[in-house]
């Protein structure tokens, strides 16, 4: 089939590579978000999907909005049979959805109807789900509500960050998306409507969602820190400045007051509402990321100091 692939970040790359390697399909163009500032230097960069398309000499479409008439005219001219979508990052109006013969098929990183929305993997980690997965479905006007083609499941491991889990789902999901498109092409696959119960939502995370509240139990704090790693990142206040934090590890030890720091030879403990947690990597404002023990030695933490 003639495909126009829509996607933007790194997790979309395994799926795009799967289609590029498939002898059954031709990727005639990609749709991705416009070039944007990235990194510490805020240099304007191509999206990962655009960069991979450039390597393969594939046309790249970067509409500010998918409702743009020029974009839709070009999409019609390309005559795609189907548009696979992975983390494109923009809404698709019905006028665009109607263009490809077989519609737009999305790979979503949850088992729908659980965790519809922009941050399903983070939600699964934050809420302590044991099992999550990926779903392929036909895009409709309502958010992540279209009929389902297929599902793969994945166990959420005890120390998974959102980044760890998303990396595995991007790989298994790419195989699912390719097999879904194969099934649509040969007519062996028919989508099934989603159930109307047990629907949950996972909105996009903000920087504020990464603030760690040491007045909560250690287990909950651990899940939040892993859910926002690597993005938007965990943090807390220390001496009036924002301190970026990596994942923390709960330990069964004598308690400290919430937020209270205790520096030991090979680790740094912080109190919570229950048992303490061990800090992982730390990045003070204007400094490089380092181990918590190196940070604590440089900061010369005094007895009774806290982070909040």
C-alpha positions in Angstrom: 0.0 0.0 0.0 1.0 3.6 -0.4 1.5 5.0 3.0 1.9 8.5 4.5 3.4 8.0 8.0 2.6 10.5 10.7 4.8 10.8 13.8 7.3 13.0 15.6 9.4 11.8 18.5 11.9 8.9 18.9 9.2 6.3 19.9 7.8 6.6 16.4 11.0 5.5 14.7 10.7 1.7 15.2 7.3 1.8 13.4 8.6 4.0 10.6 11.6 1.7 10.1 9.3 -1.3 10.0 7.4 0.2 7.1 10.6 1.3 5.3 11.8 -2.3 5.5 8.5 -3.9 4.5 8.4 -5.2 0.9 4.6 -4.8 0.9 4.4 -1.1 1.5 5.8 2.2 0.1 6.2 5.2 2.4 5.6 8.1 0.0 5.8 10.9 2.6 5.8 11.5 6.3 3.9 14.1 8.3 5.6 15.5 11.4 5.6 18.5 13.7 7.5 21.6 12.4 11.1 22.1 13.3 11.4 23.4 16.9 14.1 24.5 19.4 15.6 21.5 21.3 18.4 20.8 23.8 20.2 23.1 26.1 21.3 25.4 23.3 17.7 25.6 22.0 18.8 25.1 18.4 16.1 24.6 15.9 16.1 20.9 14.9 14.2 18.5 12.8 12.0 16.0 14.6 13.4 12.4 14.8 10.9 11.2 12.2 11.8 14.0 9.8 15.5 13.3 10.2 14.9 9.6 9.4 12.8 10.5 6.4 15.5 12.8 5.2 18.0 9.9 5.3 15.8 7.9 3.0 15.0 10.8 0.6 11.3 10.8 1.6 9.2 13.9 1.4 8.5 15.5 4.7 5.3 17.5 5.4 5.3 19.8 8.4 2.0 21.6 8.6 1.4 23.9 11.5 -2.1 22.4 11.6 -3.5 19.4 9.8 -6.4 21.6 8.8 -4.1 23.6 6.5 -5.6 23.6 3.0 -2.2 23.4 1.3 -1.3 20.4 3.4 -4.6 18.6 2.7 -4.2 19.3 -1.0 -0.7 17.8 -1.0 -2.0 14.8 0.9 -4.7 14.2 -1.6 -2.2 14.5 -4.4 -0.1 11.7 -2.8 -3.1 9.4 -2.9 -2.2 7.4 0.2 -4.1 4.1 0.8 -3.6 4.5 4.6 -1.9 6.7 7.1 -0.2 5.0 10.0 0.2 7.3 13.1 2.6 7.1 16.1 2.8 10.0 18.5 2.2 12.6 15.8 1.3 15.2 18.5 -1.5 17.2 16.7 -5.2 16.8 16.2 -6.5 15.5 12.8 -9.7 17.1 11.5 -12.3 15.1 9.8 -11.4 16.6 6.5 -7.9 15.1 6.8 -9.2 11.8 8.2 -11.3 11.3 5.0 -8.5 11.5 2.6 -6.8 8.1 2.7 -8.8 5.2 1.4 -8.4 3.1 4.6 -8.2 6.0 7.0 -5.6 6.7 9.6 -4.5 3.9 11.9 -3.0 4.9 15.2 -0.6 3.1 17.5 -1.4 4.1 21.1 0.7 3.0 24.0 -2.0 1.6 26.3 -4.6 -1.1 26.3 -7.6 1.0 25.3 -10.0 2.2 26.6 -7.6 2.6 29.5 -5.4 5.8 29.4 -6.7 7.6 26.5 -4.7 10.8 25.9 -1.2 12.2 25.6 0.7 10.4 28.4 -0.6 6.8 28.7 2.8 5.2 29.6 3.4 7.8 32.4 -0.1 7.2 33.7 0.5 3.4 33.9 3.7 3.8 35.9 2.3 6.5 38.1 -0.8 4.5 39.0 1.1 1.3 39.7 -0.4 -0.7 36.8 0.9 -4.3 36.6 0.1 -4.7 32.9 -0.1 -2.2 30.1 0.4 -2.5 26.3 -0.2 -0.9 22.9 -3.3 -0.7 20.8 -3.9 -0.1 17.1 -7.2 1.6 16.2 -8.8 3.6 13.5 -8.7 7.3 14.3 -12.1 9.0 14.7 -13.1 12.5 15.8 -13.3 11.6 19.5 -10.0 11.3 21.4 -8.5 7.7 21.1 -12.1 6.3 20.8 -11.9 4.6 17.5 -12.5 0.9 16.8 -9.6 -1.4 17.7 -7.6 -3.6 15.3 -5.2 -5.3 17.7 -3.4 -5.2 21.1 -0.1 -6.3 22.6 0.5 -6.4 26.3 3.6 -5.7 28.4 4.3 -6.2 32.1 5.3 -3.1 34.0 8.5 -4.0 35.8 9.2 -2.9 39.4 11.9 -0.3 38.4 10.6 0.8 35.1 10.7 4.4 34.3 8.3 5.8 31.7 11.2 5.9 29.3 12.1 2.3 29.9 8.6 1.1 29.3 8.0 3.3 26.3 11.1 2.0 24.7 9.9 -1.6 24.9 6.4 -0.7 23.8 7.7 1.3 20.8 9.4 -1.9 19.6 6.5 -4.4 20.2 4.0 -1.8 19.0 5.9 -1.4 15.7 5.4 -5.1 15.0 1.7 -4.7 15.9 1.2 -1.7 13.7 2.9 -3.4 10.7 0.8 -6.5 11.1 -2.3 -4.3 11.4 -1.6 -2.5 8.1 -0.9 -5.9 6.5 -4.2 -7.2 7.7 -6.1 -4.1 6.5 -4.5 -4.5 3.1 -5.4 -8.1 2.6 -8.9 -7.7 4.1 -8.4 -10.2 7.0 -8.6 -7.6 9.8 -11.8 -5.8 10.9 -11.8 -3.3 13.8 -14.0 -3.8 16.9 -15.6 -1.0 18.8 -14.1 -0.1 22.2 -16.2 -0.9 25.3 -17.9 2.1 26.9 -16.9 1.3 30.4 -13.5 1.5 32.2 -12.4 4.5 30.2 -9.6 6.4 31.8 -7.6 9.5 30.6 -3.9 10.4 30.7 -3.5 14.1 29.9 -0.2 15.6 28.9 2.2 16.1 31.9 3.5 19.5 32.9 6.7 20.5 34.8 4.6 20.8 37.9 3.6 17.1 37.7 7.3 16.3 38.3 7.5 17.9 41.7 8.1 15.3 44.3 6.0 15.6 47.5 7.9 14.0 50.3 4.9 14.1 52.5 3.5 11.2 50.5 4.3 7.5 51.1 7.6 6.2 49.7 5.9 3.8 47.3 3.8 6.6 45.7 6.8 8.9 45.5 8.8 6.2 43.8 6.0 5.7 41.1 5.8 9.5 40.5 9.5 9.8 40.1 9.7 6.9 37.6 6.6 8.1 35.7 8.2 11.5 34.9 11.6 10.1 33.9 12.9 11.2 31.5 10.2 13.8 30.7 9.2 16.2 32.2 11.6 15.1 35.0 11.3 14.9 38.8 12.4 17.8 41.0 12.1 19.4 44.4 13.1 22.6 46.1 16.4 22.8 48.1 17.8 26.0 49.5 15.4 28.0 47.4 16.5 26.5 44.1 15.0 23.7 42.0 16.9 20.4 42.3 16.4 17.9 39.4 16.1 14.4 40.6 16.4 11.0 39.0 14.3 8.0 40.2 14.4 7.2 43.9 14.5 3.8 45.7 12.4 3.1 48.8 14.2 1.3 51.6 12.9 -0.4 54.7 14.7 1.6 57.4 14.2 3.8 60.4 12.1 6.8 59.4 13.1 10.4 58.8 10.8 13.4 58.8 9.3 14.1 55.4 12.0 15.8 53.2 14.7 15.4 55.9 18.1 14.5 54.4 20.6 12.1 55.8 24.0 11.8 54.1 25.8 8.5 54.5 29.0 7.3 53.0 27.5 5.6 49.9 24.0 7.0 49.7 21.7 9.9 50.5 18.4 9.2 52.2 15.3 11.4 52.3 12.3 11.0 54.6 8.8 10.5 53.3 5.4 9.9 55.0 6.5 6.3 55.5 10.0 4.9 55.1 12.9 6.8 53.5 14.0 6.8 49.9 17.5 6.7 48.5 18.2 9.5 46.0 19.6 8.6 42.6 21.1 11.2 40.3 20.9 14.8 41.2 21.3 18.0 39.2 21.6 21.3 41.0 20.7 24.5 39.2 23.5 25.4 36.8 25.4 22.2 37.4 25.9 18.9 35.7 24.0 15.8 36.7 25.9 13.7 39.3 25.4 11.0 41.9 23.5 12.1 45.0 26.6 11.4 47.2 28.8 13.7 45.0 26.1 16.4 45.2 25.8 16.1 48.9 29.5 16.4 49.5 29.7 19.5 47.4 26.6 21.0 49.0 27.8 20.3 52.5 24.4 19.4 53.8 23.8 20.2 57.5 22.0 18.0 59.9 18.2 18.5 59.7 18.2 20.1 56.3 15.3 19.2 54.0 14.2 19.2 50.4 10.5 20.0 49.6 
